[in-house]
Amino acid sequence: MSDLLKYILTHEEAFRRNRLPSLYSDFTPQKKTNPDGYAVNVAAWEQALNRAAKRGYTSSRGVRVRSGSSVSAKSNTDSVKRKKTDHLILRTDESLLRDLESSEWGRPVALGTAEAVRNNSMIPLSVFKTTAGLFQKSQWKIIDPGVLNPWNVMSWGARQLKGFVVGSESDSAPKLQAQQLVLVENLQEAADKAVKKATGSSSSKLDLIYSKESFIEQFASILNDSTELSDGDFDVLLIYLSRDANAIAYDGRIAQTIKFKSADESAEITQEDTTIASIKTLVSAMSKQVTSLEAKIAELTVSAKTALANKNRISALSAVRSKKLAEHNLQQRFNTLMQLEEVYSKIEEAASQVDIVQVMQASTSVLRGLHTKIGGAERVEDIVEELREEMTKVDEVGSIINEAGPVIDEGEIDNELAEMEKIEREEREKEEAATTERRLAELDSAKQASDEAARRAREAKEVEAALADNIDRLSNMSVEEQPMPAK
């Protein structure tokens, strides 16, 4: 069982075991007899192939990419990168049928139907590359909606798409034709993630500029961490980002410079952008060379020590000589890298200064406009003086109004206030006297209760003493009256 089929059977809910006979059979006649079942089967295959492609399972021609040369078995293992496969393109050919073949159900008979009848989900690669504005049409189909409805598969217009099967005169499933289809859902997801990653993590406008090599390196695993987009995927992605999404400026025929559009400007590619992209690419290449040479020096050091331990002087000298040469090359690469990084830092600083100057210039224009509206400092002084005069008039009017009010005798006010204070003092003294009397009564009651308790305690002690005295007397009388024993 291929990895593709294993993934689909494991992760796709629509491919339960009881559904496999229907999915692998020729369900084309269901288009007339059971349209819902037909649509469900078509959607199941489209969804399964889209998701499998997103995870790199649909390309049986995927190869592993190696970075740099290797000098040992261990370095060979370390240099192997993620597998490069198609994620945005589906190749419908014999290899796809072979990968989907089941030992129990054979090959999917109606896969040609599932590939042919669709609604915006898959586009022939040739149509995608040559037709602009596909995604601006809300009801776009494989054929112009004015000419062909995608569910009406018998049409002469579809036959003009070379290699693309849209059906036949019979109800049997059409044969799957070899071609390449752009997976629209995966393409749009990859584009959205690339734009968010590029614009969300950028600290300056220079971070929005890429060469094609650095763009591929940066966004190779944008859909799946364990696999990389193929070269065909990147061609499709760049076309979509520049032509349909209008998110980048890119001219693959000339400079191969890619520039993401920022919020405040159009991404016109300039000579400065091309130079910046070249510097960034060169810095990346130099960094890789430095890392590779450092690893080589460490390995040669180990080889020299091993040769000395084995008494192999010739091998040790050869390893040391190679190490010295690698160290010399490393120093050269490191010096060049430092110079390039310094140049890039100065360019970045200059770009920031340009932005600062532009903002300052714009701010100056704003302030000039505001000052024009204000009319200058003299006009402000006049306004403040007028305001003070008007405020003084308000105070004068208030004084006049107060003078027109009734005359109140201050002596009467003092007498009334003294009477209120006297009444309040008398009420407070009455409350204090009542409180004192209540407390004295409570103390009196407590003293009487205490005296009563003491009297009862004395009486109880007297009774106990009398009872004890009587008991002693009775005991003595019993001893004296006891008869003498007979002799």
PyMOL commands that set and color helices and strands:
alter all, ss='L'
color gray80, all
select helices_A, chain A and resi 3-11+13-15+17-24+30-33+35-54+73-79+94-100+111-116+125-130+134-136+157-160+184-200+205-208+212-219+231-244+271-309+313-374+377-403+410-480
alter helices_A, ss='H'
color red, helices_A
select strands_A, chain A and resi 63-66+80-85+89-92+122-124+179-183+209-211+227-229+248-250+257-260
alter strands_A, ss='S'
color yellow, strands_A
deselect
rebuild
show_as cartoon
